[in-house]
Amino acid sequence: MASSEFIALEHSSGVSVIRIKRPAKKNALTLPMYSAMTAAFAAAEADAAVHVHLWIGDSGIFTAGNDLSAFADPSSDLSIVTRFLDTLRTLQKPLVCGVCGYAVGIGTTALLHADLVYADATAKFKLPFVDLGLVPEAASSYLLPLRVGIHRANRMLMLGETIDGATAERWGLCACLINYIDLSLRCRRSRSLICNVCCRAPPTSFGHLPFRCAGELVGEDDSVAEHALRRAQELAVRAPTALVETKALCRSHDTRVVKEAMQAEAAVFARCLRGPEAAEALQAFAEKRRPDFSVTSHL
């Protein structure tokens, strides 16, 4: 299996955990890291003892996206990233993700292939492709408008707007926002805090559920990684074949379109990466200035 010192692998009660651990670079991804994650996902898919994948970041951040210094090298083998994305796209077992801090570029687009995404109040989702002279990847040009609508998608894809965890939950980019507590909302009976995002119904409508969060039972000290792990473990004890078949049915209706979108994006991305706009953006990044696209050629 390909390895990287910045990718930590763990197993917990039927869950394969892939953790990005490169805090000095804000968990930015290099080609060896992509290779290591591809191999880890493939190994977990083949392991009968693993029923669920969990993908998380370390040190308060999911990932700052691609390490631009690595991708500026013309000799970089971008097929490594393509293989990683193809692996995500074709995972048969459920994929759960826990997001805290920044999820930049592929740190957001890859989440569109997850089955459950949990975020906390520190989460920031950003797609800076156009600002880098690039185009979307991971079939996000298809999946993001499908998920959030074309106007919201273009706020992220074209304007490069950063959205926070609460907005991501509202737009449907994550299942639940963890550790977002509204101190004004308390159970009338127990007076315990309830989650403002998960619990939009009044406490009296919770029925037999505990008087905390109707959808996700959370504690004030619960980290998003811990919560995502618990949810992954809950999936792992469920009927494995039924889980796999349910995921396959949910994804089957647009499998071909997603594959074609990913292939089309990869071709344009590679061309743009070697183009003048990306060169100017990468140079500006290295020089810590804003890019000046007026000096590049136009269509």
C-alpha positions in Angstrom: 0.0 0.0 0.0 1.2 3.5 -0.8 2.1 5.4 2.3 2.6 9.0 3.5 3.7 10.4 6.8 0.8 12.9 6.5 -2.0 10.3 6.3 -2.9 8.4 9.4 -4.9 5.2 9.2 -6.9 3.7 12.0 -9.6 1.0 12.4 -12.4 1.3 15.0 -15.3 -1.1 15.3 -15.8 -1.8 11.6 -14.8 1.8 10.5 -11.7 2.6 8.5 -10.5 6.0 9.5 -8.4 8.1 7.2 -7.0 11.2 8.9 -5.1 14.0 7.1 -2.2 15.1 9.4 -0.1 17.9 7.9 -0.9 20.8 10.3 2.2 22.8 9.4 0.7 23.2 5.9 -2.9 23.3 7.0 -3.4 19.8 5.8 -2.7 20.8 2.2 -2.6 17.7 -0.1 0.4 16.5 -2.1 0.5 13.8 -4.7 2.0 11.2 -2.3 -0.9 12.0 0.1 -3.4 11.4 -2.7 -1.8 8.1 -3.5 -1.8 7.0 0.2 -5.5 7.9 0.5 -6.4 6.1 -2.7 -4.7 3.0 -1.5 -6.3 3.2 2.0 -9.8 3.5 0.5 -9.1 0.6 -1.8 -7.8 -1.6 1.0 -10.8 -0.8 3.2 -13.2 -1.6 0.3 -11.6 -5.0 0.0 -11.5 -5.7 3.8 -14.6 -7.6 4.9 -14.1 -6.4 8.5 -14.6 -2.8 7.3 -18.2 -1.6 6.7 -17.8 2.2 6.7 -15.2 4.8 5.7 -14.5 7.8 7.8 -12.5 10.8 6.4 -11.4 13.6 8.7 -8.7 16.2 9.2 -6.4 16.9 12.1 -5.5 19.9 14.2 -8.7 21.9 13.7 -8.8 21.8 9.9 -10.1 19.5 7.2 -7.8 20.5 4.4 -6.6 23.7 2.7 -6.9 21.8 -0.6 -4.0 21.1 -3.0 -0.5 22.1 -2.1 0.0 24.7 -4.9 3.8 24.4 -4.8 3.5 20.7 -5.8 1.0 21.4 -8.6 3.0 24.2 -10.1 5.6 21.7 -11.3 4.9 20.9 -15.0 6.0 17.3 -14.4 3.4 16.6 -11.8 1.4 13.5 -12.6 -2.2 14.7 -12.3 -3.5 11.3 -13.0 -2.8 10.5 -9.3 -5.5 13.0 -8.4 -7.8 11.6 -11.0 -7.4 8.1 -9.6 -8.2 9.4 -6.1 -11.4 11.1 -7.3 -12.4 8.0 -9.3 -11.9 5.9 -6.1 -14.2 8.3 -4.2 -16.8 8.2 -6.9 -16.9 4.4 -7.0 -16.8 3.6 -3.3 -19.3 0.9 -2.5 -19.3 1.3 1.3 -20.7 4.4 3.0 -18.3 7.4 3.4 -18.7 9.6 6.4 -16.8 12.9 6.7 -16.2 15.2 9.6 -15.2 18.8 8.8 -13.7 21.4 11.0 -11.9 24.6 10.0 -11.2 25.1 6.3 -12.3 22.8 3.5 -10.8 24.4 0.4 -11.1 23.3 -3.2 -11.1 19.5 -3.3 -11.7 19.7 0.4 -15.3 20.8 -0.5 -15.8 19.2 -3.9 -14.8 15.7 -2.6 -17.5 16.0 0.1 -20.1 15.8 -2.7 -19.3 12.1 -2.9 -19.8 11.5 0.8 -22.9 9.9 2.2 -22.9 11.8 5.5 -21.0 15.0 6.2 -20.8 16.5 9.6 -19.3 20.0 10.2 -18.8 22.2 13.3 -19.1 26.0 13.8 -15.5 26.5 12.7 -16.1 25.0 9.2 -15.4 27.2 6.2 -16.1 25.9 2.7 -14.3 27.6 -0.2 -13.9 26.9 -4.0 -11.1 29.3 -5.3 -10.8 27.7 -8.7 -11.5 30.7 -10.8 -9.2 32.9 -8.6 -6.5 30.4 -9.5 -7.2 30.4 -13.2 -8.7 26.9 -12.9 -12.0 25.1 -13.2 -14.0 22.9 -10.9 -13.2 19.2 -10.4 -14.7 16.1 -8.8 -17.8 16.5 -10.9 -18.7 19.6 -8.8 -19.8 21.5 -11.9 -22.7 19.0 -12.0 -23.1 18.0 -8.3 -22.9 21.3 -6.7 -25.7 23.1 -8.7 -27.7 19.9 -8.3 -27.3 20.1 -4.5 -27.6 23.8 -3.8 -29.0 25.4 -7.0 -27.2 27.2 -9.8 -27.1 30.6 -8.2 -25.7 29.4 -4.9 -23.3 27.2 -6.7 -22.0 30.1 -8.8 -21.5 32.2 -5.6 -19.0 29.5 -4.7 -17.6 28.5 -8.1 -17.5 31.8 -9.8 -17.3 34.4 -7.0 -15.3 32.2 -4.7 -17.4 33.0 -1.7 -16.6 31.3 1.5 -19.6 29.8 3.3 -19.7 28.8 7.0 -20.9 25.6 8.6 -24.4 27.0 9.3 -24.8 28.0 5.7 -23.5 24.7 4.5 -26.1 22.9 6.7 -28.9 25.2 5.4 -27.9 24.6 1.8 -27.7 20.8 2.2 -23.9 20.4 2.0 -23.7 18.7 5.4 -26.1 16.6 7.4 -25.7 18.4 10.7 -23.8 21.2 12.4 -22.1 20.0 15.6 -21.5 22.1 18.7 -23.7 24.9 17.5 -25.6 25.7 20.7 -28.2 28.5 21.1 -28.2 29.4 24.7 -31.8 30.7 24.5 -33.1 27.2 23.6 -33.6 25.0 26.5 -35.8 22.0 27.2 -38.9 23.1 29.1 -38.7 20.0 31.2 -35.0 19.3 31.9 -33.7 22.8 31.0 -30.8 21.2 29.2 -29.3 22.9 26.0 -30.5 21.7 22.6 -28.9 22.1 19.3 -30.3 25.1 17.4 -29.5 23.6 13.9 -30.8 20.1 14.4 -33.8 21.0 16.5 -36.1 23.3 14.7 -39.2 21.7 16.3 -40.3 22.8 19.7 -39.3 20.5 22.6 -42.8 19.2 23.1 -42.8 17.6 19.6 -39.8 15.4 20.3 -42.1 12.6 21.5 -40.1 9.8 23.1 -36.7 11.2 22.1 -34.4 12.7 24.7 -35.0 16.4 25.3 -31.9 17.4 23.6 -31.4 17.1 19.9 -34.1 15.3 17.9 -31.8 14.5 15.0 -28.3 14.3 16.4 -27.5 13.8 20.1 -24.6 16.1 20.8 -22.8 17.4 23.8 -21.1 20.8 24.2 -17.7 19.1 24.4 -18.3 16.8 21.4 -15.8 17.3 18.6 -17.0 16.9 15.0 -14.5 14.0 14.5 -15.8 12.2 17.6 -19.4 12.7 16.5 -18.7 11.6 12.9 -16.9 8.5 14.3 -19.9 7.6 16.4 -22.2 8.0 13.5 -19.9 5.8 11.3 -19.8 3.2 14.0 -23.6 3.2 14.1 -23.7 2.6 10.4 -21.1 -0.2 10.8 -23.4 -2.3 13.0 -26.2 -2.2 10.5 -26.8 -4.8 7.8 -23.8 -4.3 5.5 -25.3 -5.6 2.3 -28.4 -3.5 2.8 -26.2 -0.4 3.4 -24.2 -1.0 0.2 -27.3 -1.6 -1.9 -29.0 1.5 -0.4 -26.0 3.6 -1.4 -25.9 2.1 -4.8 -29.5 2.8 -5.4 -29.2 6.4 -4.2 -26.3 7.0 -6.6 -27.4 4.9 -9.5 -29.5 7.5 -11.2 -26.7 9.8 -12.2 -23.6 7.5 -12.2 -22.9 8.0 -15.9 -23.4 11.8 -15.7 -21.1 12.1 -12.7 -18.4 10.0 -14.4 -18.7 12.1 -17.6 -18.6 15.4 -15.7 -15.5 14.3 -13.8 -13.7 13.3 -17.0 -14.6 16.6 -18.8 -13.5 18.6 -15.8 -10.2 16.8 -15.6 -9.4 17.5 -19.2 -10.1 21.3 -18.9 -8.4 21.5 -15.5 -5.2 20.0 -16.9 -5.3 22.5 -19.8 -6.0 25.5 -17.6 -3.3 24.4 -15.1 -0.7 24.8 -17.9 -2.3 28.1 -19.1 -1.3 31.7 -18.6 -4.0 32.5 -16.0 -3.0 29.7 -13.7 0.6 30.7 -14.1 -0.2 34.3 -13.1 -2.3 33.1 -10.1 0.4 30.7 -8.9 3.1 33.4 -9.3 0.9 35.9 -7.4 0.4 33.3 -4.7 4.2 32.8 -4.3 4.7 36.6 -4.2 1.8 37.1 -1.8 -0.1 39.5 -4.1 -3.4 39.6 -5.9 -3.2 38.1 -9.4 -3.5 40.5 -12.4 -5.4 38.6 -15.1 -5.3 41.6 -17.4 -1.8 40.6 -18.4 -3.0 37.1 -19.5 -4.4 36.3 -22.9 -8.2 36.2 -23.3 -10.5 34.0 -25.3 
